[in-house]
Structures are given as C-alpha cells and as structure tokens.
Amino acid sequence: MMKRTFFQALAVAGAALLAACGSDPATTTPDTPAPTRSTDTFSGSLAQAGTIYHLFTVAQQGQVDITLSKTEPLATVTLGLGIGQTSGGQCIPVLLAYNNAAQMGTVMTGTAAAGSYCAVVYDVGNVSEPVTYTVTIVHP
C-alpha cells in the first residue's frame, strides 16, 4: 500500500510539473517611456495694455506646463497668461487656454499635440508701469 501512495504522489507531482511547463508565460505590456521634456525660459518687459508672445515647439504630444516664474517690481501683480496658436511662425490672437488672474507662481498645465505654439503674457488692466516677467515652459 505504501508503494501505491508513493507512486500516486509522484504522479500528482509530475502532473503539476507538466502543467506548469505547458502553461503560457505571463504576458506583460511594455512600459511606454515618458517623452523627454524640454524647458524654455523667456523674459520680457510688459507695458501698460501690452501683449507679448514667445514661440515654442512641442516635439510630440504630451503635457505642457507654463509657469509665470517671476514678476517685478511686484510679485503680486495680476497679469494674463495664455497659450496661443501660431501661423507662419507668428503667434495669432487665438488663445487655446488662458488665465486672466495669473500671479508669480501660477502654473497652467495641459496636453498639447506636436506643433508650434506661443506663450502669451498680457496686461489685464493692472500694469501702470512696466512689469519685468519670466515665463518657464516645460514640454515634450
């Protein structure tokens, strides 16, 4: 009887090994690497009722972050910050996204397709003397 139990256990173990050998390996989905992101930094001086455009290019679809990094002489001045379309290498007055209450530290985030865009900084009625600013754009 002991022989039979041993052989039964051996048969069960062998069947388990064969089942494991014959199964499909676990399929894995390869990770898609995040696109390399570039940083563009633009500075300027915005006059009363002014608008300034800065061109940048998105190499492939992905997240774009535009930050109003600095404003002087007042860090609390409220400006307009937007993302515009371009045509023929020029920014056209069509804003894809905007914030009319941007202050130093404001970040606009969105997804953009590959192509040419412009960052727009503009007076929303709060500039009485020129405001020096810096805008940082991080994009794929």
Buried (B, 14 or more C-beta within 10 A) or exposed (E): EEEEEEEEEEEEEEEEEEEEEEEEEEEEEEEEEEBEEEEBEBEBEBEEEBBBBBBBEBEEEBBBBBBBBBBEEEEEBBBBBBBBBBEEEEBEEEBEBBBEEBBBEBBBEEEBEEEBBBBBBBBBEBBEEBBEBBBBBBBB
